[in-house]
Amino acid sequence: MENIVNYALVAFTSFFSVMNPVGVMPLFLSMTAGLELQHRRRTAVKACTVAFITLVIFGVLGEFIFNFFGISVNGLRVVGGFIFFKMGSEMLQAQVSKMKLPDEEVKKYVGDISVTPLAIPMITGPGAITNAMLLMQVAVNLSFKAVLVGVMLIVCLIMLLALLFASRIISLLGSTGINVLVRLMGLIVMVVAIEFFISGLTPIIRSVFLVE
């Protein structure tokens, strides 16, 4: 029971930090500034639904993708560690890559921004997808897999609440509060990155020495 609780905590912390609801809120507001409240809410619901489905699909199909391309879990952990560390480093400097969207691209997707670019790749970017695949691979049984899906659903619901109440939250926190939270989550992402990198690199090094 303790292991599954620890697994759930790691999954929640990593997903929440990588998906970064605080960093997505300002962009969501700017992209939906010209929409009515009802349309804005519909956009948020659709975006978070698509994000959740995307995470589940990549999590479930992760093993098939690994086998088809001959990718090892440890190799993905190392690469995922690099991705997470880069994202965490940008967040630590309050430079979230998700928010670097050109104005012309926003206008291009204004017809249906809920799927692209809001759901993918702003909410579920490479970091979140890699995280889903990695955590599903280390899930030892159906209980762990169910917990992972539940955690992804909870984080997506938190994201939905953050988008629905984005105006109030941002006005309450202010720019300083937003920067502090983004930096804090960036630090958490970097710690998760180191854990992933070490857990993936250690078996690779051991196998090399055993072969030799």
DAZI-V664933 format. One record per pair of residues at least 24 apart in sequence whose ideal C-beta (glycine too) atoms are under 7 Angstrom apart, sorted by the first residue. I is the first residue (numbers start at 1). J is the second residue. D is the distance in Angstrom with one decimal. If there is no record, write none. Layout:
i=<I & I>
j=<J & J>
d=<D & D>
This chain:
i=<4 & 4 & 4 & 7 & 7 & 8 & 8 & 11 & 11 & 11 & 12 & 12 & 12 & 13 & 14 & 14 & 15 & 15 & 15 & 15 & 15 & 16 & 16 & 17 & 17 & 17 & 17 & 18 & 18 & 18 & 18 & 18 & 18 & 19 & 19 & 19 & 19 & 20 & 20 & 20 & 20 & 21 & 21 & 21 & 22 & 22 & 22 & 22 & 23 & 23 & 23 & 23 & 24 & 24 & 24 & 24 & 25 & 25 & 25 & 25 & 25 & 26 & 26 & 27 & 27 & 27 & 27 & 28 & 28 & 28 & 29 & 29 & 29 & 31 & 31 & 31 & 41 & 43 & 43 & 44 & 44 & 44 & 45 & 46 & 47 & 47 & 47 & 47 & 48 & 48 & 48 & 50 & 50 & 50 & 50 & 51 & 51 & 51 & 51 & 52 & 52 & 52 & 54 & 54 & 54 & 55 & 55 & 55 & 55 & 56 & 56 & 58 & 58 & 58 & 59 & 59 & 59 & 59 & 60 & 62 & 62 & 62 & 63 & 73 & 74 & 74 & 74 & 75 & 76 & 76 & 76 & 77 & 77 & 77 & 77 & 77 & 78 & 78 & 78 & 80 & 80 & 80 & 81 & 81 & 81 & 81 & 81 & 83 & 83 & 83 & 84 & 84 & 84 & 84 & 84 & 85 & 85 & 87 & 87 & 88 & 88 & 88 & 88 & 88 & 89 & 91 & 91 & 91 & 91 & 91 & 92 & 92 & 92 & 92 & 94 & 94 & 94 & 96 & 98 & 98 & 123 & 134>
j=<143 & 144 & 147 & 144 & 147 & 147 & 151 & 135 & 148 & 151 & 151 & 154 & 155 & 188 & 131 & 192 & 128 & 131 & 151 & 152 & 155 & 155 & 158 & 185 & 188 & 189 & 192 & 84 & 87 & 127 & 128 & 131 & 189 & 123 & 128 & 155 & 159 & 91 & 96 & 98 & 185 & 158 & 159 & 162 & 178 & 181 & 182 & 185 & 96 & 98 & 99 & 182 & 98 & 122 & 123 & 159 & 162 & 163 & 166 & 169 & 170 & 99 & 170 & 98 & 99 & 101 & 122 & 118 & 163 & 166 & 166 & 167 & 170 & 106 & 113 & 118 & 164 & 113 & 114 & 160 & 163 & 164 & 160 & 114 & 114 & 118 & 119 & 123 & 156 & 159 & 160 & 114 & 115 & 119 & 120 & 119 & 123 & 124 & 156 & 152 & 153 & 156 & 119 & 120 & 124 & 124 & 128 & 132 & 152 & 149 & 152 & 129 & 132 & 133 & 132 & 133 & 136 & 148 & 136 & 133 & 136 & 137 & 137 & 137 & 200 & 203 & 204 & 200 & 130 & 133 & 134 & 134 & 196 & 197 & 199 & 200 & 197 & 200 & 201 & 130 & 134 & 196 & 193 & 194 & 196 & 197 & 200 & 126 & 127 & 130 & 127 & 189 & 192 & 193 & 196 & 190 & 193 & 127 & 189 & 186 & 187 & 189 & 190 & 193 & 190 & 182 & 183 & 185 & 186 & 189 & 183 & 186 & 187 & 190 & 179 & 182 & 183 & 182 & 122 & 125 & 159 & 196>
d=<6.3 & 6.1 & 6.0 & 5.8 & 6.4 & 5.1 & 5.8 & 5.3 & 5.6 & 4.4 & 5.0 & 6.9 & 6.6 & 6.1 & 5.3 & 4.8 & 6.6 & 6.1 & 6.4 & 6.4 & 4.5 & 5.4 & 7.0 & 4.4 & 4.4 & 4.6 & 6.8 & 6.8 & 6.6 & 4.2 & 5.1 & 5.7 & 6.0 & 5.9 & 5.3 & 6.1 & 6.2 & 6.8 & 6.5 & 7.0 & 5.8 & 6.1 & 4.8 & 3.8 & 6.0 & 4.7 & 5.8 & 7.0 & 4.1 & 5.9 & 6.2 & 5.5 & 6.4 & 5.9 & 6.1 & 6.9 & 5.6 & 6.6 & 4.1 & 6.4 & 5.9 & 6.7 & 6.4 & 6.8 & 4.9 & 6.7 & 6.6 & 6.8 & 5.1 & 5.7 & 5.2 & 6.5 & 7.0 & 5.7 & 5.4 & 6.8 & 6.1 & 6.5 & 4.5 & 5.9 & 3.9 & 5.6 & 6.5 & 3.9 & 4.3 & 4.4 & 4.3 & 6.3 & 4.8 & 5.3 & 4.2 & 6.9 & 5.4 & 3.8 & 7.0 & 4.7 & 4.2 & 4.5 & 5.6 & 6.2 & 6.0 & 4.2 & 6.9 & 6.1 & 4.8 & 5.8 & 6.4 & 4.6 & 4.8 & 6.2 & 6.7 & 4.9 & 5.1 & 5.6 & 4.0 & 6.2 & 4.0 & 6.7 & 7.0 & 3.7 & 5.2 & 5.9 & 6.8 & 4.8 & 4.3 & 5.0 & 5.4 & 6.8 & 6.8 & 6.6 & 6.1 & 6.1 & 4.8 & 7.0 & 5.7 & 2.7 & 5.8 & 4.2 & 5.5 & 4.3 & 5.6 & 5.1 & 4.7 & 6.9 & 4.1 & 3.0 & 6.5 & 5.7 & 5.4 & 5.9 & 5.7 & 5.4 & 5.7 & 3.5 & 6.4 & 5.6 & 3.8 & 5.2 & 5.7 & 4.6 & 6.9 & 3.4 & 3.5 & 5.9 & 6.7 & 5.3 & 6.7 & 5.9 & 2.8 & 6.2 & 5.4 & 3.7 & 6.1 & 6.9 & 4.7 & 5.3 & 6.0 & 6.3 & 4.7 & 6.3 & 6.2 & 6.8>
